[in-house]
Amino acid sequence: MRISGLAATTGVAVATLKYYLREGLLPPGTATSRTQATYDEAHVSRVRLVRALTESAGLSLGAVREVLAALDDPPPSRHDLLGAAHHALVAAEGRGRPGGDEQDTARRRARELVAERGWCDDPLLVDRLAEQLRAADAAGVVVSDDYLRSLAAAADLVAAADLTTVQLEPAAALRQVVVGTLLTDPLVLTLRRMAQVRASQEVFGA
């Protein structure tokens, strides 16, 4: 199909598609002349992915570029694949601002939780958790050790469910982890809020 057909199929304007091509978010089509090219289902899939990441996940185009780079070059190891997914996700969300001393309370709590749960001590994720703990503290939100442990236990359950969706083929697996996490994070948030309503009814009455 020509670029007009790609626009009709995906619902994305031709001008936007040309921008994606210029920015390297969409691979070039097959040239049929000096000014014409054709596009296939792989291009349709990539355009829909870029739309999902920008519109549903709320990523900037720079963050989308980071995610696509990881998707286009997945590592062969399933475990390394998860590490690449985490780095792509952290990059997409925006790297954490440096803050606090190496031994500050938030970083210490983050490291203690990681050790207690037997989680991988990934510096990117530990820094992100420490940053979020500092932000909660600055806002006067109490995140006690017991509450943090409860959230961590719930995260283990979500992670176990996540892994049941991961496919065998590396590229498909990385796509599922990265894109699936970005697009289901809001779903988890909504389910949490719905559960809060029920829990509140049970504890405090209707």
Residue frames as a rotation matrix with the C-alpha (Angstrom) as fourth column:
MET 1
0.578 0.816 0.000 0.00
0.816 -0.578 0.000 0.00
0.000 0.000 -1.000 0.00
ARG 2
-0.147 -0.577 0.804 1.06
0.440 -0.766 -0.469 3.61
0.886 0.284 0.366 -0.52
ILE 3
-0.936 -0.293 -0.197 1.41
0.298 -0.357 -0.885 6.05
0.189 -0.887 0.421 2.35
SER 4
-0.524 0.826 0.209 -2.18
-0.780 -0.563 0.274 7.21
0.344 -0.019 0.939 1.78
GLY 5
0.267 0.597 -0.757 -3.34
-0.208 0.802 0.560 3.62
0.941 0.008 0.338 2.29
LEU 6
-0.480 -0.508 -0.715 -1.20
0.624 0.375 -0.685 3.34
0.617 -0.775 0.137 5.42
ALA 7
-0.950 0.176 0.259 -2.86
-0.286 -0.822 -0.493 6.50
0.126 -0.542 0.831 6.72
ALA 8
-0.094 0.987 -0.132 -6.33
-0.798 0.005 0.602 5.14
0.595 0.162 0.787 5.95
THR 9
0.144 0.113 -0.983 -5.60
0.177 0.975 0.138 1.78
0.974 -0.193 0.120 7.59
THR 10
-0.485 -0.490 -0.725 -4.09
0.768 0.158 -0.620 3.22
0.418 -0.857 0.300 10.77
GLY 11
0.640 0.766 -0.057 -6.11
0.721 -0.574 0.387 6.41
0.264 -0.289 -0.920 11.12
VAL 12
0.141 -0.690 -0.710 -2.88
0.548 -0.542 0.636 8.45
-0.824 -0.479 0.302 11.30
ALA 13
0.854 0.251 -0.456 -2.52
-0.149 -0.721 -0.676 11.48
-0.499 0.645 -0.579 9.06
VAL 14
0.750 -0.587 0.305 -0.07
0.569 0.337 -0.750 11.31
0.337 0.737 0.586 6.17
ALA 15
0.441 -0.594 0.673 1.82
-0.386 -0.802 -0.456 14.32
0.810 -0.058 -0.583 7.59
THR 16
0.563 -0.194 0.803 2.26
-0.790 0.159 0.592 12.45
-0.243 -0.968 -0.064 10.90
LEU 17
0.878 -0.238 0.415 3.44
0.293 0.953 -0.073 9.31
-0.378 0.186 0.907 9.11
LYS 18
0.610 -0.685 0.399 6.03
0.306 -0.261 -0.916 11.35
0.731 0.680 0.051 7.21
TYR 19
0.404 -0.438 0.803 7.18
-0.801 -0.593 0.079 12.79
0.442 -0.675 -0.591 10.54
TYR 20
0.762 -0.094 0.641 7.53
-0.347 0.777 0.525 9.26
-0.547 -0.622 0.559 11.95
LEU 21
0.827 -0.461 0.321 9.62
0.551 0.556 -0.623 8.33
0.108 0.692 0.714 8.91
ARG 22
0.469 -0.664 0.582 11.87
-0.154 -0.710 -0.687 11.39
0.870 0.233 -0.436 9.28
GLU 23
0.335 -0.269 0.903 12.36
-0.929 -0.257 0.268 10.67
0.160 -0.928 -0.336 12.99
GLY 24
-0.590 -0.626 -0.510 13.17
-0.580 0.768 -0.271 7.01
0.562 0.136 -0.816 12.41
LEU 25
-0.440 0.524 0.730 10.14
-0.690 0.322 -0.648 5.79
-0.574 -0.789 0.220 14.37
LEU 26
0.692 0.654 0.305 8.84
-0.209 0.587 -0.782 4.08
-0.691 0.478 0.543 11.22
PRO 27
-0.301 -0.858 0.416 11.19
0.265 0.344 0.901 2.15
-0.916 0.382 0.124 8.92
PRO 28
-0.522 0.073 -0.850 11.30
-0.720 -0.572 0.394 3.24
-0.457 0.817 0.351 5.28
GLY 29
0.585 0.743 0.324 8.96
-0.337 0.586 -0.737 1.59
-0.738 0.322 0.593 2.83
THR 30
-0.098 -0.553 0.827 10.00
0.656 0.589 0.471 -0.29
-0.748 0.589 0.306 -0.29
ALA 31
-0.315 -0.085 -0.945 10.92
-0.378 -0.903 0.207 2.32
-0.871 0.422 0.252 -2.88
THR 32
0.266 0.455 0.850 9.00
0.676 0.540 -0.501 2.05
-0.687 0.708 -0.164 -6.15
SER 33
0.503 -0.233 0.832 10.35
0.630 -0.560 -0.537 5.30
0.592 0.795 -0.135 -7.61
ARG 34
-0.553 -0.801 0.228 12.40
0.436 -0.512 -0.740 8.28
0.710 -0.310 0.632 -6.47
THR 35
-0.736 0.325 0.594 9.40
-0.570 -0.771 -0.284 9.78
0.366 -0.548 0.752 -4.66
GLN 36
0.356 0.934 -0.035 7.15
-0.812 0.328 0.483 6.79
0.463 -0.143 0.875 -4.02
ALA 37
-0.839 -0.543 0.015 7.27
-0.481 0.730 -0.486 3.79
0.253 -0.415 -0.874 -1.67
THR 38
0.177 0.891 -0.418 4.98
-0.318 0.453 0.833 0.98
0.931 -0.015 0.364 -0.57
TYR 39
-0.544 -0.244 0.803 4.25
-0.827 -0.002 -0.562 -0.15
0.138 -0.970 -0.201 2.97
ASP 40
-0.363 0.355 -0.862 3.11
-0.061 0.914 0.402 -3.46
0.930 0.199 -0.310 4.42
GLU 41
0.632 0.717 -0.293 1.54
0.189 0.224 0.956 -4.97
0.752 -0.660 0.006 7.54
ALA 42
-0.025 -0.716 -0.697 4.78
0.979 0.124 -0.162 -4.54
0.203 -0.687 0.698 9.50
HIS 43
-0.848 -0.246 0.470 4.44
0.228 -0.969 -0.096 -0.79
0.479 0.025 0.877 8.99
VAL 44
0.114 0.961 0.251 0.80
-0.197 -0.226 0.954 -0.92
0.974 -0.158 0.163 10.07
SER 45
0.564 0.059 -0.823 1.84
0.672 0.547 0.500 -2.75
0.480 -0.835 0.269 13.25
ARG 46
-0.484 -0.828 -0.284 4.66
0.858 -0.384 -0.342 -0.25
0.174 -0.409 0.896 13.97
VAL 47
-0.636 0.310 0.707 2.37
-0.098 -0.941 0.324 2.76
0.766 0.136 0.629 13.49
ARG 48
0.477 0.871 -0.112 -0.22
-0.042 0.150 0.988 1.25
0.878 -0.467 0.109 15.82
LEU 49
0.264 -0.479 -0.837 2.50
0.920 0.386 0.069 0.56
0.290 -0.788 0.543 18.38
VAL 50
-0.790 -0.567 0.232 3.76
0.499 -0.815 -0.293 4.16
0.355 -0.115 0.928 18.23
ARG 51
-0.230 0.798 0.557 0.18
-0.301 -0.602 0.740 5.41
0.926 0.002 0.378 18.65
ALA 52
0.621 0.467 -0.630 -0.38
0.376 0.527 0.762 3.12
0.688 -0.710 0.151 21.63
LEU 53
-0.111 -0.773 -0.624 2.83
0.978 0.025 -0.206 4.28
0.175 -0.634 0.754 23.29
THR 54
-0.892 -0.242 0.381 2.12
0.228 -0.970 -0.084 7.98
0.390 0.012 0.921 22.72
GLU 55
-0.297 0.874 0.384 -1.63
-0.478 -0.485 0.733 8.06
0.827 0.034 0.562 23.26
SER 56
0.655 0.614 -0.441 -2.37
0.016 0.572 0.820 5.25
0.755 -0.545 0.364 25.73
ALA 57
0.340 -0.613 -0.713 0.95
0.917 0.385 0.107 5.11
0.209 -0.690 0.693 27.60
GLY 58
0.978 0.165 -0.128 1.54
0.191 -0.955 0.227 8.87
-0.084 -0.247 -0.965 27.33
LEU 59
0.190 -0.981 -0.032 5.17
0.726 0.119 0.677 8.62
-0.660 -0.152 0.735 26.23
SER 60
0.392 -0.225 -0.892 7.07
-0.511 -0.859 -0.008 11.36
-0.765 0.459 -0.452 24.45
LEU 61
0.941 -0.074 -0.331 8.45
-0.276 0.401 -0.874 10.56
0.197 0.913 0.357 21.01
GLY 62
-0.014 -0.995 0.095 11.94
-0.849 -0.038 -0.527 10.52
0.528 -0.088 -0.845 22.52
ALA 63
-0.276 -0.009 0.961 10.81
-0.766 0.607 -0.214 7.88
-0.581 -0.795 -0.174 25.01
VAL 64
0.797 0.585 0.151 9.10
-0.337 0.638 -0.692 5.94
-0.501 0.501 0.706 22.22
ARG 65
0.550 -0.675 -0.492 12.42
-0.627 0.056 -0.777 5.92
0.552 0.736 -0.392 20.36
GLU 66
-0.412 -0.698 0.585 14.10
-0.911 0.299 -0.284 4.35
0.023 -0.650 -0.759 23.42
VAL 67
0.117 0.555 0.824 11.45
-0.504 0.748 -0.432 1.64
-0.856 -0.365 0.367 23.61
LEU 68
0.926 0.267 -0.268 11.59
-0.353 0.354 -0.866 0.90
-0.137 0.896 0.422 19.88
ALA 69
0.128 -0.960 -0.247 15.40
-0.868 0.012 -0.496 0.63
0.480 0.278 -0.832 20.01
ALA 70
-0.496 -0.257 0.829 15.09
-0.733 0.636 -0.241 -2.07
-0.465 -0.727 -0.504 22.68
LEU 71
0.449 0.770 0.454 12.36
-0.328 0.615 -0.717 -3.88
-0.831 0.173 0.529 20.75
ASP 72
0.842 -0.108 -0.529 14.42
-0.527 0.053 -0.848 -3.86
0.119 0.993 -0.013 17.55
ASP 73
-0.051 -0.928 -0.370 17.49
-0.500 0.345 -0.795 -5.43
0.865 0.145 -0.481 19.18
PRO 74
0.758 0.434 0.487 16.33
-0.627 0.279 0.727 -7.90
0.180 -0.857 0.483 21.85
PRO 75
-0.373 -0.890 0.263 18.93
-0.927 0.371 -0.061 -9.96
-0.043 -0.266 -0.963 23.75
PRO 76
-0.277 0.249 -0.928 18.72
-0.414 0.841 0.349 -13.76
0.867 0.481 -0.131 23.31
SER 77
-0.869 -0.096 -0.485 18.64
0.353 0.568 -0.744 -14.61
0.347 -0.818 -0.459 27.03
ARG 78
0.122 0.992 0.017 15.18
0.598 -0.087 0.797 -14.55
0.793 -0.087 -0.604 28.59
HIS 79
0.379 -0.014 -0.925 16.58
0.888 -0.276 0.368 -13.12
-0.260 -0.961 -0.092 31.83
ASP 80
-0.704 -0.668 -0.241 18.67
0.537 -0.723 0.434 -10.49
-0.464 0.176 0.868 30.03
LEU 81
-0.524 0.617 0.587 15.55
0.539 -0.293 0.790 -9.72
0.660 0.730 -0.179 28.03
LEU 82
0.518 0.739 -0.431 13.77
0.800 -0.240 0.550 -8.72
0.303 -0.629 -0.716 31.24
GLY 83
-0.057 -0.628 -0.776 16.71
0.723 -0.562 0.401 -6.50
-0.688 -0.539 0.486 32.16
ALA 84
-0.899 -0.241 0.367 16.54
0.438 -0.553 0.709 -4.81
0.033 0.797 0.603 28.77
ALA 85
-0.042 0.970 0.241 12.80
0.682 -0.149 0.716 -4.37
0.730 0.195 -0.655 29.27
HIS 86
0.475 0.206 -0.855 13.30
0.850 -0.358 0.386 -2.70
-0.227 -0.911 -0.345 32.64
HIS 87
-0.515 -0.740 -0.433 15.91
0.547 -0.673 0.498 -0.33
-0.660 0.019 0.751 31.27
ALA 88
-0.760 0.310 0.571 13.62
0.460 -0.364 0.810 0.58
0.459 0.878 0.134 28.35
LEU 89
0.293 0.937 -0.189 10.75
0.790 -0.126 0.601 1.20
0.539 -0.325 -0.777 30.77
VAL 90
0.241 -0.274 -0.931 12.83
0.768 -0.533 0.355 3.39
-0.594 -0.800 0.082 33.08
ALA 91
-0.829 -0.558 0.037 14.16
0.441 -0.611 0.657 5.31
-0.344 0.561 0.753 30.09
ALA 92
-0.451 0.741 0.497 10.61
0.583 -0.177 0.793 5.73
0.676 0.647 -0.353 28.78
GLU 93
0.516 0.680 -0.521 9.37
0.829 -0.243 0.504 7.03
0.216 -0.691 -0.689 32.12
GLY 94
0.580 -0.431 0.691 12.29
-0.287 -0.902 -0.322 9.44
0.762 -0.011 -0.647 32.42
ARG 95
-0.101 -0.711 -0.696 15.38
0.538 0.549 -0.639 8.63
0.837 -0.440 0.327 34.42
GLY 96
0.667 0.394 -0.633 15.21
0.730 -0.176 0.660 9.40
0.149 -0.902 -0.405 38.09
ARG 97
0.597 -0.460 0.657 16.72
-0.315 -0.888 -0.335 12.64
0.738 -0.007 -0.675 39.31
PRO 98
-0.296 -0.739 -0.605 19.79
0.494 0.423 -0.759 12.11
0.817 -0.524 0.240 41.47
GLY 99
0.272 0.423 0.865 18.89
-0.520 -0.691 0.501 12.88
0.810 -0.586 0.032 45.02
GLY 100
0.909 0.119 0.399 20.07
-0.415 0.330 0.848 12.15
-0.031 -0.937 0.349 48.50
ASP 101
-0.098 -0.972 0.213 23.25
-0.976 0.136 0.172 10.65
-0.196 -0.191 -0.962 49.77
GLU 102
-0.378 -0.119 -0.918 24.18
-0.504 0.858 0.096 7.06
0.776 0.499 -0.385 48.89
GLN 103
-0.813 0.035 -0.581 23.26
0.447 0.676 -0.585 6.17
0.373 -0.736 -0.566 52.46
ASP 104
-0.710 0.593 0.380 20.14
-0.671 -0.734 -0.106 8.33
0.216 -0.330 0.919 52.79
THR 105
-0.507 0.539 0.673 17.06
-0.455 0.496 -0.740 6.82
-0.732 -0.681 -0.006 54.41
ALA 106
0.511 0.784 -0.352 15.10
-0.707 0.151 -0.691 6.30
-0.489 0.602 0.632 51.19
ARG 107
0.176 -0.517 -0.838 17.94
-0.799 0.422 -0.428 4.50
0.575 0.745 -0.339 49.41
ARG 108
-0.816 -0.460 0.349 18.66
-0.576 0.605 -0.550 2.39
0.042 -0.650 -0.759 52.49
ARG 109
-0.146 0.850 0.506 15.00
-0.509 0.374 -0.775 1.36
-0.848 -0.371 0.378 52.72
ALA 110
0.587 0.340 -0.735 14.92
-0.808 0.190 -0.558 0.54
-0.051 0.921 0.386 49.02
ARG 111
-0.248 -0.787 -0.565 18.00
-0.723 0.538 -0.433 -1.66
0.645 0.301 -0.703 49.29
GLU 112
-0.782 0.007 0.623 16.73
-0.523 0.536 -0.662 -3.39
-0.339 -0.844 -0.416 52.42
LEU 113
0.278 0.954 0.115 13.42
-0.638 0.272 -0.721 -4.20
-0.719 0.127 0.684 50.71
VAL 114
0.435 -0.195 -0.879 15.22
-0.820 0.316 -0.476 -5.57
0.371 0.928 -0.023 47.65
ALA 115
-0.655 -0.750 -0.092 17.40
-0.613 0.599 -0.515 -7.79
0.441 -0.281 -0.852 49.84
GLU 116
-0.557 0.507 0.658 14.44
-0.546 0.373 -0.750 -8.95
-0.626 -0.777 0.069 51.93
ARG 117
0.531 0.838 -0.129 12.38
-0.615 0.276 -0.739 -9.91
-0.583 0.471 0.662 48.85
GLY 118
-0.046 -0.623 0.781 15.34
0.318 0.732 0.602 -11.54
-0.947 0.276 0.165 47.09
TRP 119
0.913 0.401 0.080 14.92
0.229 -0.339 -0.913 -9.18
-0.339 0.851 -0.401 44.15
CYS 120
0.195 -0.839 0.508 17.65
0.950 0.032 -0.311 -8.24
0.245 0.544 0.803 41.68
ASP 121
0.260 -0.193 -0.946 19.58
0.560 -0.768 0.311 -5.20
-0.787 -0.610 -0.092 42.93
ASP 122
0.067 -0.150 0.986 19.23
0.959 -0.263 -0.105 -3.20
0.275 0.953 0.126 39.71
PRO 123
-0.693 -0.435 -0.575 20.66
0.630 -0.753 -0.189 0.30
-0.350 -0.493 0.796 40.37
LEU 124
-0.855 0.412 0.315 18.17
-0.049 -0.668 0.742 1.94
0.516 0.619 0.591 38.01
LEU 125
0.068 0.966 -0.249 15.18
0.247 0.226 0.942 0.46
0.967 -0.126 -0.223 39.80
VAL 126
-0.023 -0.149 -0.989 16.62
0.998 0.060 -0.032 0.96
0.064 -0.987 0.147 43.29
ASP 127
-0.929 -0.340 -0.145 17.23
0.344 -0.939 -0.002 4.63
-0.135 -0.052 0.989 42.46
ARG 128
-0.559 0.792 0.245 13.69
-0.107 -0.362 0.926 4.93
0.822 0.492 0.287 41.11
LEU 129
0.251 0.660 -0.708 12.20
0.659 0.420 0.625 3.39
0.709 -0.623 -0.330 44.26
ALA 130
-0.364 -0.466 -0.806 14.33
0.909 -0.367 -0.199 5.64
-0.203 -0.805 0.557 46.49
GLU 131
-0.969 0.032 0.244 13.24
0.065 -0.923 0.380 8.68
0.237 0.384 0.892 44.51
GLN 132
-0.176 0.984 -0.001 9.58
0.025 0.006 1.000 7.71
0.984 0.176 -0.026 44.92
LEU 133
0.187 0.173 -0.967 10.00
0.924 0.303 0.233 7.13
0.333 -0.937 -0.103 48.66
ARG 134
-0.758 -0.506 -0.412 11.61
0.609 -0.776 -0.166 10.58
-0.235 -0.377 0.896 48.99
ALA 135
-0.780 0.520 0.348 8.74
-0.106 -0.657 0.746 12.14
0.617 0.545 0.568 47.04
ALA 136
0.176 0.868 -0.465 6.15
0.452 0.349 0.821 10.50
0.874 -0.355 -0.331 49.30
ASP 137
-0.082 -0.292 -0.953 8.00
0.996 -0.068 -0.065 11.67
-0.046 -0.954 0.297 52.40
ALA 138
-0.945 -0.327 0.017 8.26
0.327 -0.939 0.108 15.22
-0.020 0.108 0.994 51.04
ALA 139
-0.494 0.840 0.224 4.50
-0.210 -0.366 0.907 15.25
0.844 0.401 0.357 50.45
GLY 140
-0.530 0.248 0.811 3.79
-0.848 -0.125 -0.516 14.05
-0.026 -0.961 0.277 53.99
VAL 141
0.533 0.684 -0.498 2.53
-0.699 0.688 0.196 10.65
0.477 0.243 0.844 52.83
VAL 142
0.035 -0.492 0.870 3.40
-0.870 0.413 0.269 7.91
-0.492 -0.766 -0.414 55.30
VAL 143
0.534 0.011 -0.845 4.86
-0.523 0.790 -0.320 4.79
0.664 0.613 0.428 53.68
SER 144
0.443 -0.335 0.832 5.65
-0.807 0.254 0.532 2.58
-0.390 -0.907 -0.158 56.66
ASP 145
-0.662 -0.743 -0.099 7.87
-0.730 0.610 0.307 -0.47
-0.168 0.275 -0.947 56.38
ASP 146
-0.530 0.539 0.655 4.85
0.156 0.821 -0.549 -2.76
-0.834 -0.189 -0.519 56.84
TYR 147
0.545 0.761 -0.352 2.90
-0.180 -0.304 -0.935 -0.94
-0.819 0.573 -0.029 54.12
LEU 148
0.092 -0.613 -0.785 5.89
-0.979 -0.200 0.042 -1.07
-0.182 0.765 -0.618 51.78
ARG 149
-0.839 -0.384 0.386 6.22
-0.359 0.923 0.139 -4.82
-0.409 -0.022 -0.912 52.39
SER 150
-0.044 0.911 0.409 2.52
0.212 0.409 -0.888 -5.28
-0.976 0.047 -0.212 51.60
LEU 151
0.626 0.225 -0.747 2.92
-0.590 -0.489 -0.642 -3.40
-0.510 0.843 -0.173 48.32
ALA 152
-0.373 -0.856 -0.359 5.99
-0.918 0.283 0.279 -5.48
-0.138 0.433 -0.891 47.49
ALA 153
-0.674 0.194 0.713 4.08
-0.001 0.965 -0.264 -8.72
-0.739 -0.178 -0.650 48.13
ALA 154
0.467 0.883 -0.036 1.30
0.050 -0.067 -0.996 -7.52
-0.883 0.464 -0.076 45.82
ALA 155
0.331 -0.437 -0.836 3.94
-0.896 -0.424 -0.133 -6.64
-0.296 0.793 -0.532 43.21
ASP 156
-0.738 -0.600 0.309 5.25
-0.504 0.795 0.337 -10.21
-0.448 0.093 -0.889 43.35
LEU 157
-0.162 0.774 0.612 1.76
0.339 0.627 -0.702 -11.49
-0.927 0.094 -0.364 42.53
VAL 158
0.719 0.396 -0.571 1.41
-0.319 -0.543 -0.777 -9.07
-0.618 0.741 -0.264 39.62
ALA 159
-0.124 -0.867 -0.483 4.89
-0.949 -0.039 0.313 -10.04
-0.290 0.497 -0.818 38.33
ALA 160
-0.694 -0.089 0.714 3.99
-0.068 0.996 0.058 -13.73
-0.716 -0.008 -0.698 38.44
ALA 161
0.378 0.891 0.251 0.86
0.345 0.116 -0.931 -13.00
-0.859 0.439 -0.263 36.40
ASP 162
0.503 -0.262 -0.824 2.92
-0.698 -0.685 -0.208 -10.88
-0.510 0.680 -0.527 33.98
LEU 163
-0.512 -0.859 -0.005 5.33
-0.712 0.421 0.562 -13.73
-0.480 0.291 -0.827 33.26
THR 164
-0.227 0.499 0.836 2.48
0.314 0.851 -0.422 -16.02
-0.922 0.166 -0.350 32.20
THR 165
0.796 0.578 -0.183 1.96
0.058 -0.373 -0.926 -13.70
-0.603 0.726 -0.330 29.21
VAL 166
0.121 -0.847 -0.518 5.60
-0.753 -0.418 0.508 -13.68
-0.647 0.328 -0.689 28.03
GLN 167
0.943 0.259 -0.211 6.13
-0.329 0.610 -0.721 -15.48
-0.058 0.749 0.660 24.74
LEU 168
0.617 -0.725 0.307 9.10
0.520 0.668 0.532 -17.69
-0.591 -0.168 0.789 23.79
GLU 169
0.308 -0.509 0.803 10.38
0.865 -0.201 -0.459 -15.69
0.396 0.837 0.379 20.82
PRO 170
-0.424 -0.597 -0.681 12.71
0.876 -0.460 -0.142 -12.92
-0.228 -0.657 0.719 22.16
ALA 171
-0.941 0.056 0.335 11.33
0.089 -0.911 0.402 -9.99
0.328 0.408 0.852 20.15
ALA 172
-0.044 0.999 -0.001 7.73
0.062 0.004 0.998 -10.91
0.997 0.043 -0.062 20.94
ALA 173
0.221 0.064 -0.973 8.63
0.916 0.329 0.230 -11.47
0.335 -0.942 0.014 24.60
LEU 174
-0.742 -0.565 -0.359 10.34
0.651 -0.736 -0.186 -8.09
-0.159 -0.372 0.914 24.91
ARG 175
-0.718 0.562 0.412 7.43
-0.109 -0.674 0.730 -6.37
0.688 0.479 0.545 23.22
GLN 176
0.228 0.857 -0.462 5.00
0.409 0.346 0.845 -8.04
0.884 -0.381 -0.271 25.63
VAL 177
-0.021 -0.296 -0.955 7.01
1.000 -0.010 -0.018 -7.04
-0.004 -0.955 0.296 28.70
VAL 178
-0.891 -0.417 -0.183 7.71
0.418 -0.908 0.031 -3.44
-0.179 -0.049 0.983 27.66
VAL 179
-0.736 0.647 0.199 4.50
-0.291 -0.568 0.770 -2.53
0.611 0.509 0.606 25.87
GLY 180
0.027 0.775 -0.631 2.36
0.466 0.549 0.694 -4.75
0.884 -0.313 -0.347 28.08
THR 181
-0.317 -0.200 -0.927 3.73
0.945 -0.149 -0.291 -3.14
-0.080 -0.968 0.237 31.23
LEU 182
-0.992 -0.099 -0.077 3.27
0.091 -0.990 0.104 0.39
-0.086 0.096 0.992 29.89
LEU 183
-0.569 0.822 -0.013 -0.30
-0.408 -0.269 0.872 -0.29
0.714 0.501 0.489 28.78
THR 184
0.158 0.665 -0.730 -1.39
0.449 0.610 0.653 -2.38
0.879 -0.431 -0.202 31.79
ASP 185
-0.827 -0.450 -0.337 0.06
0.515 -0.369 -0.773 -0.07
0.223 -0.813 0.537 34.47
PRO 186
-0.734 0.613 0.290 -3.07
-0.623 -0.779 0.071 2.12
0.270 -0.129 0.954 34.15
LEU 187
0.109 0.774 -0.623 -5.21
-0.275 0.626 0.730 -1.04
0.955 0.091 0.281 34.34
VAL 188
-0.290 -0.304 -0.908 -3.51
0.739 0.531 -0.414 -2.05
0.608 -0.791 0.071 37.61
LEU 189
-0.993 -0.095 0.071 -4.10
0.039 -0.827 -0.560 1.46
0.112 -0.554 0.825 38.95
THR 190
-0.340 0.939 0.050 -7.82
-0.741 -0.300 0.600 1.30
0.579 0.167 0.798 38.10
LEU 191
0.185 0.373 -0.909 -8.17
0.193 0.893 0.406 -2.15
0.964 -0.251 0.094 39.67
ARG 192
-0.700 -0.495 -0.514 -6.45
0.610 -0.040 -0.791 -0.84
0.371 -0.868 0.330 42.81
ARG 193
-0.884 0.390 0.259 -8.92
-0.444 -0.873 -0.201 2.02
0.148 -0.293 0.945 43.07
MET 194
0.035 0.931 -0.364 -11.89
-0.563 0.319 0.762 -0.29
0.826 0.179 0.535 42.57
ALA 195
-0.016 -0.117 -0.993 -10.53
0.563 0.820 -0.106 -2.61
0.826 -0.561 0.053 45.27
GLN 196
-0.941 -0.338 -0.002 -10.04
0.211 -0.581 -0.786 0.37
0.265 -0.740 0.618 47.59
VAL 197
-0.419 0.867 0.271 -13.76
-0.757 -0.498 0.422 1.19
0.501 -0.029 0.865 47.30
ARG 198
0.374 0.559 -0.740 -14.73
-0.091 0.816 0.571 -2.35
0.923 -0.147 0.356 48.26
ALA 199
-0.348 -0.588 -0.730 -12.21
0.698 0.357 -0.620 -2.47
0.625 -0.726 0.286 51.12
SER 200
-0.926 0.033 0.376 -13.47
-0.211 -0.872 -0.442 0.89
0.313 -0.489 0.814 52.40
GLN 201
0.014 1.000 -0.014 -17.06
-0.688 0.020 0.726 -0.38
0.726 -0.001 0.688 52.35
GLU 202
0.331 0.092 -0.939 -16.07
0.324 0.924 0.204 -3.46
0.886 -0.372 0.276 54.33
VAL 203
-0.539 -0.663 -0.520 -14.02
0.727 -0.055 -0.684 -1.54
0.424 -0.747 0.512 56.89
PHE 204
-0.989 0.054 -0.135 -15.98
0.017 -0.880 -0.474 1.70
-0.144 -0.471 0.870 57.25
GLY 205
-0.180 0.979 0.099 -19.46
0.503 0.178 -0.846 0.78
-0.845 -0.102 -0.525 55.99
ALA 206
-0.002 0.260 0.966 -21.29
0.996 -0.087 0.025 1.96
0.090 0.962 -0.258 52.91
